[in-house]
Amino acid sequence: GHGHPRIWRQLRREWARLGVEQAEQFETVLDRADLLVVANSSAGVEMASLGRPVVWCSAPWYRRTVTHGGRFWSWVEDQPHVEEPDQLAPTVLETLIDPDRYRDGRERMVAASYSLTDGYAAERAAQAIEELDP
């Protein structure tokens, strides 16, 4: 279990109460998880950029008629998406069994969010900084 740093202390206690292994750093999740269950977070795009599936959850209070760019509705297009708690377990299982089923939607979302996903962003950033005039 992971969570946003602003609420990590509360989530850590809840994950412990539930007996769920805790991952305070998102990098740990990226290193270890086969699938990410997420609501409205760029963490889903990060996971998808590694070619791994994401199951998106929409809370009942989300405004379905409001568009916030990629988040919410366009990110979940052609990807596993649940709106009711009882849909979560079967959707996770289905997605783990056939992780490529939603590949096109995942790749579309990643392409719309990141121009390059080749693993060389840090090198390009360092080069751009070095090329700056002092």
N, C-alpha and C positions, 0 to 999 in steps of 0.2 A: 504494500500500500504506500502511496505517495500522496503528496498534496502541496498546495501553494504555500510558500514560506510564511505568508501572513497568518495562516491558520494551522501551521504545522504542529504546534504544541497540542492543540485540541485533537487534531487528527491522529497524532502519534498515540495518544491515550486510547482513542477509539479503535485504531488498528490493533493495539495490544489487547484490548478487551475482547476483540473478535478473534484473536489468535492469528492475525495476519502478519507475515514478515514485513518489516518496515524499511522503506528506502527514502531517507531524508533528501538525498541528492538525486535529481532527475537523471543524471548520468548513469547512476546505478540501474535505474529502470531501463534505460536504453541499452545497457550492457547485458541485461539478464532476461528481459521480458520477450515472450514470443508474440504477444498481443497487448494492446493498450485499450482500456475502457476509460473513456473521458467524456466530460460534458462539453463545456465551451472553453477550449484552451488551445493555444498554439502548440502545446505538447503533442497533440494529435498529428499535426503536420510534421513535427520533428520525428516522431515514430514512423510515420508513413514515408518520410524521405529516406529511411533505411530499408524500405521495401517490406516493412512489416505491417500487418493489418491493425486497424483501429476500429473499435466499436464505439459509435457516438451515442450519447444519451441526451435526450431533450427533456428538461423538467416541464411539468404542466404549466408553470407560470411564464415560460418563455413566450414572447409575443410572436406569433406565427406570421404576422403581417408586416413585421419590421425587418429590414435588411441592414446588416452591419458589415458590409463587405463580405469577406470570405467566411467569417465565423457564423455559426448557426447553419443556415439553410444551404448555402451553396457548397460548403465543405462536405456536407453529408450526402450530397448527390451521388448515387450509384455506389454507396458504401453502406456497410451494416449500420443500422440506426434503430434505436429503441426509444419508445415513448412511455412504456409502462414497465414497472419493475419485473413483472412475470415474463417479459420478453427477453430479459438480459441473459439468463443462463442458456436458453436454447440458441440465442444469437451468437454468444461467445463460442459455444460448442461447434455450431455450424461453421463459423469463421475459422476456427482452429483446424477443422477437418479439411476445409477447402479454402486456404488463405489466398489463392490466386483468383477466386471468383470475383473479387472486387478490385482487382489490380488496375483496371482502366480508370475507375473513379478515383482511386488513390493516386495514381500517376498524374491525372488531370489536376487534382488539388495541389500536389507538390509543385507541378510546373507553374501553376498560377501564383504560388507563394514564393518560390525560389527560382532565380534564373539559372543557377548552377548547383548541382549536387554531386560534384565529382570528388569531394574530399579535400580540395585544395584552397578553400576559402581563406584560411589563415596565411598561406603563402602569398596569395594575391593581395591580401590586406597589407602584409609586411612590405611587399614590393611597392604598392601604391604609396605607403608612408615614406619609404626610402626615396621615391621619385619626387616628393614634395620639395619645393624650393624653400630653403631656410629663411 
